[in-house]
Amino acid sequence: MILKNQVAIVTGASRGIGRAIVLKLASLGVHVAFNYAKNKDAAGSLEKEVKKMGVQCQGACVDIKDFNEVKKWIDGVKDHFGQIDILINNAGIINDKALMLMSPEDWQQVIDTNLNGMFNAARACIITFLKQKSGQIINISSVSGLIGLPRQTNYAASKGAMNAFTKSLAKETAGYGIRVNAIAPGFIETDMLSEFKEEQKKQILDMVPLGRLGTPEDVAGCVEFLLSKHAQYITGQIIQIDGGLAIR
Ligand code: NAP
C-alpha cells in the first residue's frame, strides 16, 4: 500500500487526536485537508508545520454538523487535489451530564456533532470512493460506545451508533474495494480530558490495566496500521486503543 501522495481528509484536527493523525499522515507523505470549529490559530500553526514536512495541507473552518457546508468543503478539496483516498472521521465533543439533568439541546448537540457529522463527511466522500473502487474510512469512536459510561448517555449513544454505521458501511462497500473501520480509544490525554477533575482522573487511571492514560500518538499509530499493507484484510472492525480499560 503506497500512501505517499495520497489525499486524506481529517475532521476536527486543530487539536488533540485529529492533530496527531494529521502529523502522522504527513510523515507518511500523505497530503491532508482538515477542518475545525473555531480554533483558527491552532489550525494555522498545524497547517504551517505540515507544509514544512513537504506535503500539501489545507485547514478549513467548517462546522461538521452542517451537511451542505461539509459537502461544499469536501467537493472543494476534491477539486483542489484531484482525488480523495482516505477519510478520518474524528471531530467530536462531550457534554457529560446525568440523564435527569440533560436538556434536549445537550443531547442533540452531541448527536449532531459526533454522529451526524460522521454521516455528513462520509456521504460527501462515498461517491468518489465508489467510482474509483478504492477508499479507506476510519471513524474515531470511543470505548464509551462499547461498554457505556455514566453521565455519557448522549456521547455513548453517538459512539455506539458510529460503531454500527462502521459495520454496515463496511459490508455495503467491501465489493468496491473500500475498507471501513473504527478506533475506540479509552482515556486519551487531550483537552477533552481536561474537563475531568483530578480526582476523576485518578479513578480513571485505577481502571486502566496498563496504568497510564493514552496519548494522541497511540491513536495515530493505529491509524497508520489500518492504512498500511498489513491491514488490507481488515474491515468492519472496532479496534480498542485503551490500555485494556474495556477488555471484555
Ligand atoms: P479535542 O482535543 O477536544 O479536539 C476536538 C477537535 O474537534 C478540535 O479540533 C475541534 O475544533 C473539533 N471540533 C469540535 N466540534 C466541531 C465541529 N462542530 N465542527 C468541526 N470541528 C469540530 O478532542 P479529542 O480528545 O482529540 O477527540 C477527538 C475524537 O476522539 C473525538 O471524536 C472524541 O470523541 C474521540 N475520543 C476521545 C477520547 C479522549 O479521551 N480524548 C476518548 C475516546 C474517543 P476546535 O479546536 O476549533 O474547537
Residues whose N, C-alpha, C, O or C-beta is under 5 A from the ligand:
A	BS01	NAP	G12 A13 S14 R15 G16 I17 G18 N35 Y36 A37 K38 N39 V62 D63 I64 K65 N90 A91 G92 I93 T113 I140 S141 S142 P185 G186 F187 I188 T190 D191 M192 L193
